[in-house]
């Protein structure tokens, strides 16, 4: 039975079924090898050749790391050319242009706390343009546990946003040895300054004149003032100025000697401990303060953590970061697992030997003696020469509202009494819903964010976005006319 007839033209070669079978096998093997070398998730880098609706092969992998979610730039900024120690960065340009051109658009630099935690937590669960979520509803990605979804509260809506894994040894950053990891805030600031200036040098026309705002939370309450202070000092002695415009610190550890003395009162007046427990905790707090004044830094840090452990035991809370929560912040593990994916690491230009460290124990050990040292004097210079935003989540028991108020009133600043006497204004967000409270005088602003804990942007993404935009642009409650956001 004849299935088909084949007529050979002058331009054709002679093909046999056996040759066709070999060719088919060769093509299959070639495609398989190419897919191993270049995972499908990389295809989103190339311009689309067909409408996605017609080719599901190209729509499925994009959901793992959508093209729009790619950083504008990412990679490494070498801080020691001899040893190769480098800070990993990811940069996202502003999503919308609201300034005359990008070279005038403010740029926010985000530093995570810890010490030793990766700024990629801030990126993928707090203020970045996309956040990690569980794969609940992407049926075309059943083999992938996580997906990236747009973050409506991202801080790069109208600003550039740079994440730095700091210090070296944190996140994807590289420390050539544990001995090179900073032991104090001066060394932290020195590395950060090198990294920031090298980032600017990647495109001087685009970055050199942009107003820089350095922001961070928790233990970055030390990093942020340290690098801000360092920049101000460097600007005094250098012709290559870094255009520092301000610093923003969320739930920050800044003056530990003062802040450790607030835990007992904070818990007591929150109804979490009784009078007997309050007195017991005060004894331990006073010991931590005594050791800090003697500059016995390691012993003082030990004493501080004893106070924290006592607070956890007495209150029975799921987390001190937010006493309203029934469980700790769980998305940190999602981000960690997501960043262990080799495909994600390749997309983000992570160097092959680098291993993601969510919160590096080696860095924690290196900075252990630094825990109880104050950086308040750095804030005092910054509030005189730039502008400072302090913000706290209402429910944080770690470095929250009461803790911040205690050290702020001790600032050596000629305007501090006027700040303390300034009105505390009610801030209402979308739909006239209570968003928090703002207190401002000249260069110092303090914001309490309602229904938020230690990680304010994770708890209140839209309100934190409105806060940072209002503060930088000096609009709403941050303006002289005191209009609402």
Phi, psi and omega in degrees: 000130180271121179274317177206160176251145183235124178246122182274128177266169180298336184269358186258154174266171177274119181245133176248158176305325181294319178294320178298321179296317179296319180296317179299317180296319180297317179297318180299313180297320181297315179297318180299315180296317180299320180292332176287321181285323183231092182305152183303331181299343180279345185295340179291348178289331183275153176300144180292133180260342182223159175298128183304327183296339182266344185229090183296339178302327184265347179270328183295307182294333180300331182292335176295313179213085185304152180304321181293340183273353180296137173300150174297318175217150172202157181150216187233142175243109186289129179253349175215103185292339180284314184264341181087003178300134188216151175260128178279140179226154167227134182234136177236123177287160179303138180287328180231142180265110179247356177252165182308322174203168185298330183293350176252357183284126179304150181233125179261132173254124183254131177239133179272164180268224181131265003288151175101004180273149186282141175292348178291343169295314176299324180294304192263001174222001181230286193242357179288167183290341178225145179233155181281133176225160175292148180278080181275324195230005179268089186293336179281359179233046185297337182271003181244122184286338185232155174223161173260135179230151183298141177258109182292344181258022184296149181272000177255024176301315179229005179236155168288152185220117183244125177255130178240126174281101189229142356285179174304143186099348177265150176053235177264002179294156187244125171249124183297331177203160179295332180294336182276347179293133183303146177251353183208171185288334175297316180292323175301311183296322180300313178295317181297321181297317178299315181296316182295316179294325177290325176296315179301322181291346176298328178203079185302324181297321183279324191253335193295329183260000184285138176295128181258132174239123182258128185227157177181175183222161174062239180293344173291353168300345172264315183299315186298308176297325182297312181287326176298314178298316181298318179297315179301317179293318179295323180297334179289334187243005185230150174276343180267089186280141170264124190279068180288126181251336180175171177228147179232129185233122180256126176045053191267147169271110187236313181233077190304325181300320177284317187291325180295337180279005183256348188299316184297311180296319180300311181293321182296311183282353171269359178079021186261340176222164179260183184297319180298314179295323179300314181295320179297317180293323179300325178298316180290323177299315181297328177293318178298318179295317180300314181294323178294320180293335176274359182062028172270077195296317181295316178295322179295320178295317176304315182294322178298316180290334173294321176298315180297314179300319179297319179296320178296314182295317184291321185273331183069018183287153177292326178201139175284346180291338179198104186286358176269348184276148177265353179209156178295168174300119187263342186288347177300322179289324176301313181298317179301311181296320179299318184281351173277349179292124184298328179294318179297317181298320179293318180299324184270010176064037176282134179294146188306316183286343188293134177245131183290127176245111183297307173222102191290123177293325180296320178292319178301317178295317182299323184259015184299315180291342181281342189310312189266008179273140184272146171241019182301323181297332177290319177297323180298323176288320183295320182290339177275332189246350178215217172225152188231131172246126171247132177220146182221145172283140185302327189259009182281128175258358185274295177225059190265211188298308183295320179297317180291316181302326183296317183274331182299320183289353176262003181301136172272088183213133187296341181258008188297322181294323177292323176297312182297332180272352182293150180292147176258109190265144178286132179251123177246136183262213182298139180069020180062023179280142179299122180253337180154208185218142182234131173235127187216139168212119180050244189272359182245127176234141175230131183235131170256122184261119182292148176055040178224158178244219185295326181255078188305310182296331178289326182276323183225073186299314183291321179289324178292325176296315178298322180296309185292324179291318179297320181291314181294316183276352181057052177242172178060226181291351177265001179261167181290332182274358172058036175285162178285162176301000000 
